[in-house]
Amino acid sequence: MTRDFIQINDFIVLLEYADSKEENIDSCGFDEDVIAFAFYGAGNVDLKVKYGAHQKSYNNTKGLAMSFFANENVKFIHTVSKHKKLSCVVILYSLKNLKELPDSEREVYSQYVNELINPNSDYVEGPTFFMDHNMQNAVDKIFANTYEGPARFLFLRSQVTELLSHFFAKVSGSAKDKTKTIKNTDREKLYEAREILTKNMETPPSIAELSRMIGLNDFKLKKSFKELFGFPVYKYLQNERLIKAHDLLSSKEVTIQEAAWSVGYESLSSFSNAFIKKYGFRPSEVKS
């Protein structure tokens, strides 16, 4: 696993990346009291958080946005599945530095993540949910950008600001978490549906076929999938297609046409338009 630390004003951006042919287990921690916001763009990672005699587990973290307080007594253990890369953006604030924020920002943190500012344990979980389309796009752009020097700094700062804005907008507007109403048995079926889509993005099943494959009716599949993962079924599929296409183009081993075909696009113009809409630049700019 590789980690890139970028200091931006009063916070640190940690970019975590892993892509291995074998299962990868990695542990890390912090050397001071921090408040963090983690956005798992990709990876299908299992995460264990150990603190004292306690342990908290997070499974299927792909698409997860989570917030937490942690100190030096906490250890984070990532188990990254083989052939399923991890990309994660973590925004870190030193707890002591929060006092230096402008009053308006400090008020936002006090209102929505007060349990993190005033922790009662070595590890405290704050608001946690699956990202919506806007948040996922911001994470994808961070890992797709090729800027260097001051331009990269400015770009990261803008994307981090966007991520936090979406995060707090979601928290402030979600007094009731709809995902809590999804039964555990249905939740597992939805994870299965997501996995089927990811493995068959070139020729995906129809909604009716997918419903039969996982044992949920059409209505419940469409409604619960969006509630759990933040995307309608085929919007999620399109997003995954474009991420894979970007990875293929970055490898320099395929043409733009081959990348489009490999993820299920028959029309090169449709592929290019969708790619530009997501990333803000043309597929040819990745190849250059």
SELUMMI-608691 format. One record per residue (C-alpha): residue number from 1; residue in three letters; x, z, y. Coordinates in Angstrom, 2 decimals. Each point is the difference from the previous one (the first is absolute). Example, Ala and Ser with C-alpha at 12.3 -4.5 7.8 and 13.67 -1.06 7.14 Angstrom:
<node><k>1</k><r>ALA</r><px>12.30</px><pz>7.80</pz><py>-4.50</py></node>
<node><k>2</k><r>SER</r><px>1.37</px><pz>-0.66</pz><py>3.44</py></node>
END
This chain:
<node><k>1</k><r>MET</r><px>0.00</px><pz>0.00</pz><py>0.00</py></node>
<node><k>2</k><r>THR</r><px>1.24</px><pz>-0.81</pz><py>3.49</py></node>
<node><k>3</k><r>ARG</r><px>-0.86</px><pz>1.96</pz><py>3.13</py></node>
<node><k>4</k><r>ASP</r><px>0.42</px><pz>-1.09</pz><py>3.59</py></node>
<node><k>5</k><r>PHE</r><px>-0.28</px><pz>2.64</pz><py>2.74</py></node>
<node><k>6</k><r>ILE</r><px>-0.79</px><pz>-1.17</pz><py>3.55</py></node>
<node><k>7</k><r>GLN</r><px>-0.12</px><pz>2.47</pz><py>2.88</py></node>
<node><k>8</k><r>ILE</r><px>-2.70</px><pz>-0.98</pz><py>2.50</py></node>
<node><k>9</k><r>ASN</r><px>-0.38</px><pz>2.31</pz><py>2.97</py></node>
<node><k>10</k><r>ASP</r><px>-1.34</px><pz>3.32</pz><py>-1.32</py></node>
<node><k>11</k><r>PHE</r><px>-0.62</px><pz>-1.04</pz><py>-3.60</py></node>
<node><k>12</k><r>ILE</r><px>1.75</px><pz>-1.65</pz><py>-2.95</py></node>
<node><k>13</k><r>VAL</r><px>-1.24</px><pz>-2.98</pz><py>-1.99</py></node>
<node><k>14</k><r>LEU</r><px>1.04</px><pz>0.04</pz><py>-3.65</py></node>
<node><k>15</k><r>LEU</r><px>-0.31</px><pz>-3.29</pz><py>-1.88</py></node>
<node><k>16</k><r>GLU</r><px>0.09</px><pz>0.43</pz><py>-3.77</py></node>
<node><k>17</k><r>TYR</r><px>0.42</px><pz>-2.97</pz><py>-2.31</py></node>
<node><k>18</k><r>ALA</r><px>0.50</px><pz>-0.42</pz><py>-3.74</py></node>
<node><k>19</k><r>ASP</r><px>-0.21</px><pz>-3.01</pz><py>-2.29</py></node>
<node><k>20</k><r>SER</r><px>1.37</px><pz>0.43</pz><py>-3.51</py></node>
<node><k>21</k><r>LYS</r><px>-0.33</px><pz>-1.53</pz><py>-3.46</py></node>
<node><k>22</k><r>GLU</r><px>-0.02</px><pz>3.53</pz><py>-1.39</py></node>
<node><k>23</k><r>GLU</r><px>-1.99</px><pz>3.13</pz><py>0.83</py></node>
<node><k>24</k><r>ASN</r><px>1.64</px><pz>1.76</pz><py>2.93</py></node>
<node><k>25</k><r>ILE</r><px>-0.21</px><pz>3.77</pz><py>0.63</py></node>
<node><k>26</k><r>ASP</r><px>1.22</px><pz>1.28</pz><py>3.36</py></node>
<node><k>27</k><r>SER</r><px>-0.22</px><pz>3.36</pz><py>1.77</py></node>
<node><k>28</k><r>CYS</r><px>0.43</px><pz>0.93</pz><py>3.64</py></node>
<node><k>29</k><r>GLY</r><px>-0.78</px><pz>2.77</pz><py>2.47</py></node>
<node><k>30</k><r>PHE</r><px>0.35</px><pz>1.09</pz><py>3.64</py></node>
<node><k>31</k><r>ASP</r><px>2.44</px><pz>2.42</pz><py>1.59</py></node>
<node><k>32</k><r>GLU</r><px>-2.42</px><pz>1.31</pz><py>2.65</py></node>
<node><k>33</k><r>ASP</r><px>-3.72</px><pz>0.55</pz><py>0.63</py></node>
<node><k>34</k><r>VAL</r><px>-1.65</px><pz>-3.40</pz><py>0.42</py></node>
<node><k>35</k><r>ILE</r><px>-3.39</px><pz>-1.58</pz><py>0.43</py></node>
<node><k>36</k><r>ALA</r><px>-0.16</px><pz>-3.40</pz><py>-1.68</py></node>
<node><k>37</k><r>PHE</r><px>-2.31</px><pz>-2.98</pz><py>-0.36</py></node>
<node><k>38</k><r>ALA</r><px>0.73</px><pz>-2.20</pz><py>-3.04</py></node>
<node><k>39</k><r>PHE</r><px>-1.44</px><pz>-3.46</pz><py>-0.56</py></node>
<node><k>40</k><r>TYR</r><px>0.50</px><pz>-1.51</pz><py>-3.47</py></node>
<node><k>41</k><r>GLY</r><px>-0.25</px><pz>-3.75</pz><py>0.45</py></node>
<node><k>42</k><r>ALA</r><px>0.90</px><pz>-0.84</pz><py>-3.60</py></node>
<node><k>43</k><r>GLY</r><px>1.37</px><pz>1.50</pz><py>-3.16</py></node>
<node><k>44</k><r>ASN</r><px>-2.52</px><pz>1.54</pz><py>-2.40</py></node>
<node><k>45</k><r>VAL</r><px>2.10</px><pz>3.15</pz><py>0.30</py></node>
<node><k>46</k><r>ASP</r><px>-0.61</px><pz>3.41</pz><py>-1.53</py></node>
<node><k>47</k><r>LEU</r><px>1.02</px><pz>2.77</pz><py>2.41</py></node>
<node><k>48</k><r>LYS</r><px>0.58</px><pz>3.65</pz><py>-0.84</py></node>
<node><k>49</k><r>VAL</r><px>0.48</px><pz>2.58</pz><py>2.75</py></node>
<node><k>50</k><r>LYS</r><px>1.66</px><pz>3.21</pz><py>-1.20</py></node>
<node><k>51</k><r>TYR</r><px>0.17</px><pz>3.19</pz><py>2.09</py></node>
<node><k>52</k><r>GLY</r><px>0.78</px><pz>3.36</pz><py>-1.55</py></node>
<node><k>53</k><r>ALA</r><px>-2.13</px><pz>0.46</pz><py>-3.12</py></node>
<node><k>54</k><r>HIS</r><px>-2.49</px><pz>-2.61</pz><py>1.24</py></node>
<node><k>55</k><r>GLN</r><px>-0.29</px><pz>-3.72</pz><py>-0.58</py></node>
<node><k>56</k><r>LYS</r><px>-2.35</px><pz>-2.63</pz><py>1.40</py></node>
<node><k>57</k><r>SER</r><px>-0.29</px><pz>-3.46</pz><py>-1.56</py></node>
<node><k>58</k><r>TYR</r><px>-1.10</px><pz>-3.32</pz><py>1.49</py></node>
<node><k>59</k><r>ASN</r><px>-0.62</px><pz>-2.95</pz><py>-2.33</py></node>
<node><k>60</k><r>ASN</r><px>-0.48</px><pz>-3.67</pz><py>0.86</py></node>
<node><k>61</k><r>THR</r><px>1.32</px><pz>0.44</pz><py>3.52</py></node>
<node><k>62</k><r>LYS</r><px>-0.15</px><pz>-3.70</pz><py>0.91</py></node>
<node><k>63</k><r>GLY</r><px>-1.94</px><pz>-0.29</pz><py>3.26</py></node>
<node><k>64</k><r>LEU</r><px>0.00</px><pz>3.76</pz><py>0.60</py></node>
<node><k>65</k><r>ALA</r><px>0.36</px><pz>1.54</pz><py>3.45</py></node>
<node><k>66</k><r>MET</r><px>0.84</px><pz>3.69</pz><py>-0.08</py></node>
<node><k>67</k><r>SER</r><px>1.06</px><pz>2.70</pz><py>2.43</py></node>
<node><k>68</k><r>PHE</r><px>1.76</px><pz>3.26</pz><py>-0.77</py></node>
<node><k>69</k><r>PHE</r><px>2.14</px><pz>2.89</pz><py>1.17</py></node>
<node><k>70</k><r>ALA</r><px>3.14</px><pz>0.74</pz><py>-2.02</py></node>
<node><k>71</k><r>ASN</r><px>3.08</px><pz>2.18</pz><py>0.36</py></node>
<node><k>72</k><r>GLU</r><px>3.38</px><pz>0.26</pz><py>-1.75</py></node>
<node><k>73</k><r>ASN</r><px>-1.59</px><pz>1.62</pz><py>-3.08</py></node>
<node><k>74</k><r>VAL</r><px>-1.95</px><pz>-3.17</pz><py>-0.90</py></node>
<node><k>75</k><r>LYS</r><px>1.20</px><pz>-2.75</pz><py>-2.34</py></node>
<node><k>76</k><r>PHE</r><px>-1.65</px><pz>-3.43</pz><py>-0.22</py></node>
<node><k>77</k><r>ILE</r><px>0.42</px><pz>-1.88</pz><py>-3.29</py></node>
<node><k>78</k><r>HIS</r><px>-0.94</px><pz>-3.69</pz><py>-0.11</py></node>
<node><k>79</k><r>THR</r><px>-0.43</px><pz>-1.81</pz><py>-3.31</py></node>
<node><k>80</k><r>VAL</r><px>0.02</px><pz>-3.71</pz><py>0.78</py></node>
<node><k>81</k><r>SER</r><px>-1.38</px><pz>-2.30</pz><py>-2.69</py></node>
<node><k>82</k><r>LYS</r><px>2.22</px><pz>-2.83</pz><py>-1.18</py></node>
<node><k>83</k><r>HIS</r><px>-0.71</px><pz>-3.40</pz><py>1.54</py></node>
<node><k>84</k><r>LYS</r><px>-2.21</px><pz>1.67</pz><py>2.62</py></node>
<node><k>85</k><r>LYS</r><px>1.96</px><pz>0.49</pz><py>3.16</py></node>
<node><k>86</k><r>LEU</r><px>-0.49</px><pz>2.90</pz><py>2.37</py></node>
<node><k>87</k><r>SER</r><px>-0.33</px><pz>-0.50</pz><py>3.73</py></node>
<node><k>88</k><r>CYS</r><px>-0.85</px><pz>3.10</pz><py>2.02</py></node>
<node><k>89</k><r>VAL</r><px>0.10</px><pz>0.85</pz><py>3.70</py></node>
<node><k>90</k><r>VAL</r><px>0.40</px><pz>3.69</pz><py>0.84</py></node>
<node><k>91</k><r>ILE</r><px>-0.30</px><pz>1.24</pz><py>3.59</py></node>
<node><k>92</k><r>LEU</r><px>1.70</px><pz>3.36</pz><py>0.44</py></node>
<node><k>93</k><r>TYR</r><px>-0.34</px><pz>2.55</pz><py>2.77</py></node>
<node><k>94</k><r>SER</r><px>2.06</px><pz>3.15</pz><py>0.13</py></node>
<node><k>95</k><r>LEU</r><px>-2.54</px><pz>2.80</pz><py>0.42</py></node>
<node><k>96</k><r>LYS</r><px>1.97</px><pz>1.48</pz><py>2.87</py></node>
<node><k>97</k><r>ASN</r><px>0.04</px><pz>-3.36</pz><py>1.83</py></node>
<node><k>98</k><r>LEU</r><px>-3.80</px><pz>-0.23</pz><py>0.06</py></node>
<node><k>99</k><r>LYS</r><px>0.08</px><pz>2.48</pz><py>2.87</py></node>
<node><k>100</k><r>GLU</r><px>1.79</px><pz>-2.65</pz><py>2.07</py></node>
<node><k>101</k><r>LEU</r><px>-2.78</px><pz>-2.58</pz><py>-0.37</py></node>
<node><k>102</k><r>PRO</r><px>-2.23</px><pz>-0.77</pz><py>3.02</py></node>
<node><k>103</k><r>ASP</r><px>-3.08</px><pz>2.20</pz><py>0.20</py></node>
<node><k>104</k><r>SER</r><px>-2.36</px><pz>-2.83</pz><py>-0.98</py></node>
<node><k>105</k><r>GLU</r><px>1.94</px><pz>-0.77</pz><py>-3.21</py></node>
<node><k>106</k><r>ARG</r><px>0.42</px><pz>3.67</pz><py>-0.89</py></node>
<node><k>107</k><r>GLU</r><px>-3.76</px><pz>0.43</pz><py>0.36</py></node>
<node><k>108</k><r>VAL</r><px>-0.62</px><pz>-2.80</pz><py>-2.55</py></node>
<node><k>109</k><r>TYR</r><px>2.28</px><pz>1.68</pz><py>-2.55</py></node>
<node><k>110</k><r>SER</r><px>-1.57</px><pz>3.41</pz><py>0.64</py></node>
<node><k>111</k><r>GLN</r><px>-3.50</px><pz>-1.37</pz><py>-0.43</py></node>
<node><k>112</k><r>TYR</r><px>0.48</px><pz>-2.08</pz><py>-3.16</py></node>
<node><k>113</k><r>VAL</r><px>3.00</px><pz>1.43</pz><py>-1.87</py></node>
<node><k>114</k><r>ASN</r><px>0.01</px><pz>3.59</pz><py>1.18</py></node>
<node><k>115</k><r>GLU</r><px>0.61</px><pz>1.19</pz><py>-3.58</py></node>
<node><k>116</k><r>LEU</r><px>3.36</px><pz>-1.79</pz><py>0.11</py></node>
<node><k>117</k><r>ILE</r><px>1.04</px><pz>1.41</pz><py>3.35</py></node>
<node><k>118</k><r>ASN</r><px>-0.85</px><pz>3.52</pz><py>-1.16</py></node>
<node><k>119</k><r>PRO</r><px>0.92</px><pz>-0.11</pz><py>-3.71</py></node>
<node><k>120</k><r>ASN</r><px>-0.70</px><pz>2.85</pz><py>-2.41</py></node>
<node><k>121</k><r>SER</r><px>2.19</px><pz>-1.32</pz><py>-2.82</py></node>
<node><k>122</k><r>ASP</r><px>3.25</px><pz>-1.89</pz><py>-0.65</py></node>
<node><k>123</k><r>TYR</r><px>-2.12</px><pz>-3.12</pz><py>-0.57</py></node>
<node><k>124</k><r>VAL</r><px>-3.36</px><pz>-0.73</pz><py>1.62</py></node>
<node><k>125</k><r>GLU</r><px>-1.96</px><pz>-3.20</pz><py>-0.54</py></node>
<node><k>126</k><r>GLY</r><px>-1.83</px><pz>-1.43</pz><py>2.99</py></node>
<node><k>127</k><r>PRO</r><px>-2.48</px><pz>-2.91</pz><py>0.16</py></node>
<node><k>128</k><r>THR</r><px>0.64</px><pz>-2.45</pz><py>-2.86</py></node>
<node><k>129</k><r>PHE</r><px>-1.84</px><pz>-3.24</pz><py>-0.77</py></node>
<node><k>130</k><r>PHE</r><px>0.50</px><pz>-3.66</pz><py>-0.93</py></node>
<node><k>131</k><r>MET</r><px>1.02</px><pz>-2.29</pz><py>2.84</py></node>
<node><k>132</k><r>ASP</r><px>-2.33</px><pz>-2.55</pz><py>1.53</py></node>
<node><k>133</k><r>HIS</r><px>0.93</px><pz>-3.63</pz><py>0.72</py></node>
<node><k>134</k><r>ASN</r><px>1.57</px><pz>0.73</pz><py>3.40</py></node>
<node><k>135</k><r>MET</r><px>2.25</px><pz>2.76</pz><py>-1.31</py></node>
<node><k>136</k><r>GLN</r><px>1.11</px><pz>-2.01</pz><py>-3.03</py></node>
<node><k>137</k><r>ASN</r><px>0.86</px><pz>-2.94</pz><py>2.26</py></node>
<node><k>138</k><r>ALA</r><px>2.12</px><pz>2.19</pz><py>2.26</py></node>
<node><k>139</k><r>VAL</r><px>2.00</px><pz>1.28</pz><py>-3.00</py></node>
<node><k>140</k><r>ASP</r><px>0.43</px><pz>-3.51</pz><py>-1.40</py></node>
<node><k>141</k><r>LYS</r><px>1.28</px><pz>-1.28</pz><py>3.35</py></node>
<node><k>142</k><r>ILE</r><px>2.58</px><pz>2.78</pz><py>0.20</py></node>
<node><k>143</k><r>PHE</r><px>1.54</px><pz>-1.04</pz><py>-3.33</py></node>
<node><k>144</k><r>ALA</r><px>-0.35</px><pz>-3.72</pz><py>0.72</py></node>
<node><k>145</k><r>ASN</r><px>1.68</px><pz>-0.04</pz><py>3.41</py></node>
<node><k>146</k><r>THR</r><px>3.53</px><pz>-1.37</pz><py>0.38</py></node>
<node><k>147</k><r>TYR</r><px>0.76</px><pz>1.21</pz><py>3.52</py></node>
<node><k>148</k><r>GLU</r><px>3.32</px><pz>1.65</pz><py>0.76</py></node>
<node><k>149</k><r>GLY</r><px>1.38</px><pz>2.29</pz><py>2.69</py></node>
<node><k>150</k><r>PRO</r><px>-2.25</px><pz>0.94</pz><py>2.97</py></node>
<node><k>151</k><r>ALA</r><px>-2.72</px><pz>-2.44</pz><py>-1.09</py></node>
<node><k>152</k><r>ARG</r><px>-0.35</px><pz>1.81</pz><py>-3.35</py></node>
<node><k>153</k><r>PHE</r><px>-0.15</px><pz>3.35</pz><py>1.78</py></node>
<node><k>154</k><r>LEU</r><px>-2.79</px><pz>-1.17</pz><py>2.32</py></node>
<node><k>155</k><r>PHE</r><px>-1.90</px><pz>-1.62</pz><py>-2.87</py></node>
<node><k>156</k><r>LEU</r><px>0.14</px><pz>3.12</pz><py>-2.18</py></node>
<node><k>157</k><r>ARG</r><px>-1.12</px><pz>2.19</pz><py>2.87</py></node>
<node><k>158</k><r>SER</r><px>-3.02</px><pz>-2.24</pz><py>0.63</py></node>
<node><k>159</k><r>GLN</r><px>-0.99</px><pz>-0.07</pz><py>-3.69</py></node>
<node><k>160</k><r>VAL</r><px>0.42</px><pz>3.77</pz><py>-0.38</py></node>
<node><k>161</k><r>THR</r><px>-2.19</px><pz>0.56</pz><py>3.04</py></node>
<node><k>162</k><r>GLU</r><px>-2.60</px><pz>-2.32</pz><py>-1.54</py></node>
<node><k>163</k><r>LEU</r><px>0.15</px><pz>1.82</pz><py>-3.35</py></node>
<node><k>164</k><r>LEU</r><px>-0.47</px><pz>3.42</pz><py>1.57</py></node>
<node><k>165</k><r>SER</r><px>-2.82</px><pz>-1.30</pz><py>2.20</py></node>
<node><k>166</k><r>HIS</r><px>-1.84</px><pz>-1.35</pz><py>-3.04</py></node>
<node><k>167</k><r>PHE</r><px>0.71</px><pz>3.22</pz><py>-1.91</py></node>
<node><k>168</k><r>PHE</r><px>-1.50</px><pz>2.28</pz><py>2.65</py></node>
<node><k>169</k><r>ALA</r><px>-2.90</px><pz>-2.38</pz><py>0.62</py></node>
<node><k>170</k><r>LYS</r><px>-0.80</px><pz>0.17</pz><py>-3.71</py></node>
<node><k>171</k><r>VAL</r><px>0.27</px><pz>3.80</pz><py>-0.06</py></node>
<node><k>172</k><r>SER</r><px>-2.09</px><pz>0.48</pz><py>3.13</py></node>
<node><k>173</k><r>GLY</r><px>-2.76</px><pz>-2.27</pz><py>-1.32</py></node>
<node><k>174</k><r>SER</r><px>-0.13</px><pz>1.26</pz><py>-3.58</py></node>
<node><k>175</k><r>ALA</r><px>-1.70</px><pz>3.38</pz><py>0.02</py></node>
<node><k>176</k><r>LYS</r><px>-1.20</px><pz>-0.87</pz><py>-3.50</py></node>
<node><k>177</k><r>ASP</r><px>2.42</px><pz>-1.64</pz><py>-2.44</py></node>
<node><k>178</k><r>LYS</r><px>-2.09</px><pz>-2.51</pz><py>-1.97</py></node>
<node><k>179</k><r>THR</r><px>2.62</px><pz>-0.26</pz><py>-2.74</py></node>
<node><k>180</k><r>LYS</r><px>-0.76</px><pz>3.57</pz><py>-1.07</py></node>
<node><k>181</k><r>THR</r><px>-3.38</px><pz>-1.22</pz><py>-1.28</py></node>
<node><k>182</k><r>ILE</r><px>1.65</px><pz>-2.39</pz><py>-2.48</py></node>
<node><k>183</k><r>LYS</r><px>-0.03</px><pz>1.41</pz><py>-3.53</py></node>
<node><k>184</k><r>ASN</r><px>3.36</px><pz>0.40</pz><py>-1.71</py></node>
<node><k>185</k><r>THR</r><px>-1.06</px><pz>-2.36</pz><py>-2.80</py></node>
<node><k>186</k><r>ASP</r><px>-0.96</px><pz>-2.66</pz><py>2.55</py></node>
<node><k>187</k><r>ARG</r><px>3.22</px><pz>0.62</pz><py>1.93</py></node>
<node><k>188</k><r>GLU</r><px>2.07</px><pz>-0.84</pz><py>-3.09</py></node>
<node><k>189</k><r>LYS</r><px>-2.01</px><pz>-3.19</pz><py>-0.49</py></node>
<node><k>190</k><r>LEU</r><px>0.70</px><pz>-0.98</pz><py>3.61</py></node>
<node><k>191</k><r>TYR</r><px>3.73</px><pz>0.53</pz><py>-0.51</py></node>
<node><k>192</k><r>GLU</r><px>-0.33</px><pz>-2.25</pz><py>-3.05</py></node>
<node><k>193</k><r>ALA</r><px>-1.76</px><pz>-2.65</pz><py>2.10</py></node>
<node><k>194</k><r>ARG</r><px>2.77</px><pz>0.12</pz><py>2.57</py></node>
<node><k>195</k><r>GLU</r><px>2.61</px><pz>-0.44</pz><py>-2.73</py></node>
<node><k>196</k><r>ILE</r><px>-1.88</px><pz>-2.98</pz><py>-1.48</py></node>
<node><k>197</k><r>LEU</r><px>-0.13</px><pz>-1.70</pz><py>3.39</py></node>
<node><k>198</k><r>THR</r><px>3.71</px><pz>0.60</pz><py>0.61</py></node>
<node><k>199</k><r>LYS</r><px>0.94</px><pz>-1.47</pz><py>-3.38</py></node>
<node><k>200</k><r>ASN</r><px>-2.29</px><pz>-3.02</pz><py>0.29</py></node>
<node><k>201</k><r>MET</r><px>0.24</px><pz>-0.98</pz><py>3.65</py></node>
<node><k>202</k><r>GLU</r><px>0.56</px><pz>-3.69</pz><py>-0.80</py></node>
<node><k>203</k><r>THR</r><px>-3.26</px><pz>-0.26</pz><py>-2.00</py></node>
<node><k>204</k><r>PRO</r><px>-1.96</px><pz>3.20</pz><py>0.73</py></node>
<node><k>205</k><r>PRO</r><px>-3.25</px><pz>0.85</pz><py>-1.75</py></node>
<node><k>206</k><r>SER</r><px>-3.28</px><pz>-0.28</pz><py>1.85</py></node>
<node><k>207</k><r>ILE</r><px>-1.76</px><pz>3.15</pz><py>1.14</py></node>
<node><k>208</k><r>ALA</r><px>-2.38</px><pz>-0.31</pz><py>-2.96</py></node>
<node><k>209</k><r>GLU</r><px>2.90</px><pz>-0.43</pz><py>-2.44</py></node>
<node><k>210</k><r>LEU</r><px>1.94</px><pz>2.88</pz><py>1.53</py></node>
<node><k>211</k><r>SER</r><px>-3.09</px><pz>2.21</pz><py>-0.22</py></node>
<node><k>212</k><r>ARG</r><px>-0.33</px><pz>-0.71</pz><py>-3.71</py></node>
<node><k>213</k><r>MET</r><px>3.71</px><pz>0.56</pz><py>-0.61</py></node>
<node><k>214</k><r>ILE</r><px>-0.01</px><pz>3.52</pz><py>1.48</py></node>
<node><k>215</k><r>GLY</r><px>-3.57</px><pz>1.04</pz><py>-0.84</py></node>
<node><k>216</k><r>LEU</r><px>-1.43</px><pz>0.40</pz><py>3.52</py></node>
<node><k>217</k><r>ASN</r><px>-2.93</px><pz>-1.95</pz><py>1.41</py></node>
<node><k>218</k><r>ASP</r><px>0.61</px><pz>-2.51</pz><py>2.82</py></node>
<node><k>219</k><r>PHE</r><px>-1.48</px><pz>2.17</pz><py>2.75</py></node>
<node><k>220</k><r>LYS</r><px>1.94</px><pz>3.13</pz><py>-0.91</py></node>
<node><k>221</k><r>LEU</r><px>3.24</px><pz>-1.97</pz><py>-0.41</py></node>
<node><k>222</k><r>LYS</r><px>-0.22</px><pz>-1.59</pz><py>3.45</py></node>
<node><k>223</k><r>LYS</r><px>-1.20</px><pz>3.16</pz><py>1.79</py></node>
<node><k>224</k><r>SER</r><px>2.37</px><pz>2.48</pz><py>-1.67</py></node>
<node><k>225</k><r>PHE</r><px>3.04</px><pz>-2.30</pz><py>0.06</py></node>
<node><k>226</k><r>LYS</r><px>-0.21</px><pz>-0.26</pz><py>3.79</py></node>
<node><k>227</k><r>GLU</r><px>-0.59</px><pz>3.75</pz><py>0.38</py></node>
<node><k>228</k><r>LEU</r><px>2.98</px><pz>0.89</pz><py>-2.18</py></node>
<node><k>229</k><r>PHE</r><px>2.56</px><pz>-2.61</pz><py>1.06</py></node>
<node><k>230</k><r>GLY</r><px>-1.13</px><pz>-0.91</pz><py>3.52</py></node>
<node><k>231</k><r>PHE</r><px>-0.46</px><pz>-3.71</pz><py>-0.82</py></node>
<node><k>232</k><r>PRO</r><px>-2.78</px><pz>-2.13</pz><py>-1.47</py></node>
<node><k>233</k><r>VAL</r><px>1.04</px><pz>-1.32</pz><py>-3.42</py></node>
<node><k>234</k><r>TYR</r><px>1.09</px><pz>-3.47</pz><py>1.07</py></node>
<node><k>235</k><r>LYS</r><px>1.49</px><pz>1.15</pz><py>3.29</py></node>
<node><k>236</k><r>TYR</r><px>2.24</px><pz>2.24</pz><py>-2.08</py></node>
<node><k>237</k><r>LEU</r><px>0.88</px><pz>-2.95</pz><py>-2.24</py></node>
<node><k>238</k><r>GLN</r><px>0.88</px><pz>-2.19</pz><py>2.99</py></node>
<node><k>239</k><r>ASN</r><px>2.24</px><pz>2.70</pz><py>1.39</py></node>
<node><k>240</k><r>GLU</r><px>1.83</px><pz>0.36</pz><py>-3.32</py></node>
<node><k>241</k><r>ARG</r><px>0.43</px><pz>-3.76</pz><py>-0.25</py></node>
<node><k>242</k><r>LEU</r><px>1.65</px><pz>-0.20</pz><py>3.41</py></node>
<node><k>243</k><r>ILE</r><px>2.32</px><pz>2.94</pz><py>-0.71</py></node>
<node><k>244</k><r>LYS</r><px>1.16</px><pz>-1.65</pz><py>-3.24</py></node>
<node><k>245</k><r>ALA</r><px>0.43</px><pz>-3.35</pz><py>1.75</py></node>
<node><k>246</k><r>HIS</r><px>2.15</px><pz>1.62</pz><py>2.68</py></node>
<node><k>247</k><r>ASP</r><px>2.18</px><pz>1.60</pz><py>-2.70</py></node>
<node><k>248</k><r>LEU</r><px>0.40</px><pz>-3.35</pz><py>-1.75</py></node>
<node><k>249</k><r>LEU</r><px>0.96</px><pz>-1.76</pz><py>3.22</py></node>
<node><k>250</k><r>SER</r><px>2.45</px><pz>2.77</pz><py>0.89</py></node>
<node><k>251</k><r>SER</r><px>1.77</px><pz>-0.58</pz><py>-3.32</py></node>
<node><k>252</k><r>LYS</r><px>0.77</px><pz>-3.58</pz><py>1.16</py></node>
<node><k>253</k><r>GLU</r><px>-0.65</px><pz>-1.21</pz><py>-3.57</py></node>
<node><k>254</k><r>VAL</r><px>-3.32</px><pz>-1.81</pz><py>0.56</py></node>
<node><k>255</k><r>THR</r><px>-1.40</px><pz>-2.51</pz><py>2.46</py></node>
<node><k>256</k><r>ILE</r><px>-2.95</px><pz>0.83</pz><py>2.25</py></node>
<node><k>257</k><r>GLN</r><px>-2.24</px><pz>-2.16</pz><py>-2.18</py></node>
<node><k>258</k><r>GLU</r><px>1.18</px><pz>1.79</pz><py>-3.15</py></node>
<node><k>259</k><r>ALA</r><px>-0.59</px><pz>3.41</pz><py>1.59</py></node>
<node><k>260</k><r>ALA</r><px>-3.53</px><pz>-1.03</pz><py>1.00</py></node>
<node><k>261</k><r>TRP</r><px>-0.82</px><pz>-1.33</pz><py>-3.48</py></node>
<node><k>262</k><r>SER</r><px>1.45</px><pz>3.05</pz><py>-1.75</py></node>
<node><k>263</k><r>VAL</r><px>-2.47</px><pz>2.31</pz><py>1.75</py></node>
<node><k>264</k><r>GLY</r><px>-3.05</px><pz>-2.23</pz><py>-0.39</py></node>
<node><k>265</k><r>TYR</r><px>-0.11</px><pz>-2.08</pz><py>3.19</py></node>
<node><k>266</k><r>GLU</r><px>-0.68</px><pz>-3.70</pz><py>-0.66</py></node>
<node><k>267</k><r>SER</r><px>-0.03</px><pz>-0.91</pz><py>3.70</py></node>
<node><k>268</k><r>LEU</r><px>3.31</px><pz>0.35</pz><py>1.82</py></node>
<node><k>269</k><r>SER</r><px>-1.75</px><pz>0.11</pz><py>3.38</py></node>
<node><k>270</k><r>SER</r><px>-2.31</px><pz>2.82</pz><py>-1.14</py></node>
<node><k>271</k><r>PHE</r><px>3.01</px><pz>1.91</pz><py>-1.29</py></node>
<node><k>272</k><r>SER</r><px>1.94</px><pz>-0.49</pz><py>3.25</py></node>
<node><k>273</k><r>ASN</r><px>-2.95</px><pz>1.06</pz><py>2.16</py></node>
<node><k>274</k><r>ALA</r><px>-0.57</px><pz>3.17</pz><py>-2.05</py></node>
<node><k>275</k><r>PHE</r><px>3.74</px><pz>0.77</pz><py>0.03</py></node>
<node><k>276</k><r>ILE</r><px>0.24</px><pz>-0.38</pz><py>3.79</py></node>
<node><k>277</k><r>LYS</r><px>-3.08</px><pz>2.18</pz><py>0.50</py></node>
<node><k>278</k><r>LYS</r><px>1.51</px><pz>2.78</pz><py>-2.09</py></node>
<node><k>279</k><r>TYR</r><px>3.65</px><pz>-0.06</pz><py>1.03</py></node>
<node><k>280</k><r>GLY</r><px>-0.01</px><pz>-1.68</pz><py>3.40</py></node>
<node><k>281</k><r>PHE</r><px>2.46</px><pz>-2.74</pz><py>-1.00</py></node>
<node><k>282</k><r>ARG</r><px>0.04</px><pz>-3.11</pz><py>-2.19</py></node>
<node><k>283</k><r>PRO</r><px>1.15</px><pz>-0.11</pz><py>-3.63</py></node>
<node><k>284</k><r>SER</r><px>2.76</px><pz>-2.38</pz><py>1.08</py></node>
<node><k>285</k><r>GLU</r><px>1.50</px><pz>2.75</pz><py>2.17</py></node>
<node><k>286</k><r>VAL</r><px>0.58</px><pz>2.11</pz><py>-3.12</py></node>
<node><k>287</k><r>LYS</r><px>1.77</px><pz>-2.88</pz><py>-1.71</py></node>
<node><k>288</k><r>SER</r><px>2.26</px><pz>-0.79</pz><py>2.96</py></node>
END
